[in-house]
Amino acid sequence: MQSPVSIAKDRPTETATPVVVAIAVLLAKLIGVDDPDTIFYMTIVLAFVPAAVTWLVVLLRKRSEV
């Protein structure tokens, strides 16, 4: 069984997405958004941030290996 540290290192998107979702909801509340649909769509957009970061890291790792 993998340690939590190695899971977070190997799969950053899966481990960061719940945190991003919580941040999206808190941010929506902070700026005064009360519409559930808007909060839902903000959450979806922000949930892709970790995936984009992971994609960028993988791309940069592949470039450095060449």
Secondary structure, 3 states (H helix, E strand, C coil): CCCHHHHHHHCHHHHHHHHHHHHHHHHHHHCCCCCHHHHHHHHHHHHHHHHHHHHHHHHHHHHHHC
